[in-house]
Amino acid sequence: METLQQIIDRAKRIVFFGGAGVSTASGIPDFRGAGGLYGEEWAGLTPEMILSQSFFYLHPDRFFEFYRAKMIYPEARPNAAHRKLFELEKAGKLRGVVTQNIDGLHRDAGSRLVYEIHGSVRENYCMDCNAFYGVEKILNSAGIPRCDRCGGVVKPWVVLYGEAPDKYTCMGACREISNCDALIVAGTSLSVEPAASFLEYFHGRRLVVINAEATPADARADLVLRGDVAEIMGEIEVRTEA
């Protein structure tokens, strides 16, 4: 923790790259961890199958049944990691949060410099007229959610398997990573592409990895911490002067 504090104190442009492990303290499961969602089956289908673009178009009713039950956590609130990142942003230390999560908790905590590369459950749109809806539209609908304006299907603005992430979001995330002097990678196994490849854009001074298990980035990291992301980030002191 002393070394982590020194890295943060001395850095001028920090970027935080996070995954599911950032939100576990908020009650959202780490889907790929032991006992996580991705080890289960739903009526004989894996989550990867259900959360695919093809399944959405072929079986939208079954897609939304699973999506409501397993992908939306309306009671979840930002934890110590989300709050600390907002403090670092306010202090001018943090220049961007790149997240693989779709829970929207970074924005709930107040962060504005957020790149949600897999989208967000908070954003939904009509596939016919592009009308925008919040997450309540999905939660309060039965079966397939329909647009109030035209009756079209309302689709979550999340990246499904088989879909490409938004190129402008990815470009912004890679730009921030390439310009930062300290990169904190936390709560991610770095097993999902193209997000995992974003680390290739980092050429800064200090790379920190915070994760419960080993990651492909450990070998090149200046500091590796094993443990809960919220607990570790919560211990950081936000200082404007080193």
Secondary structure, DSSP 8 states (H G I E B T S, - for coil): -HHHHHHHHH-SSEEEEE-GGGTGGGT---TTSTT-GGG--BTTB-HHHHTBHHHHHH-HHHHHHHHHHHT--TT----HHHHHHHHHHHTT-EEEEEE---S-HHHHTT--SEEETTEEEEEEEETTT--EE-HHHHHT-SSS-B-TTT--BEEEEE--BT----HHHHHHHHHHHHH-SEEEEES--S-STTGGGGGGG--SSEEEEE-SS--TTGGG-SEEE-S-HHHHHHT----S--
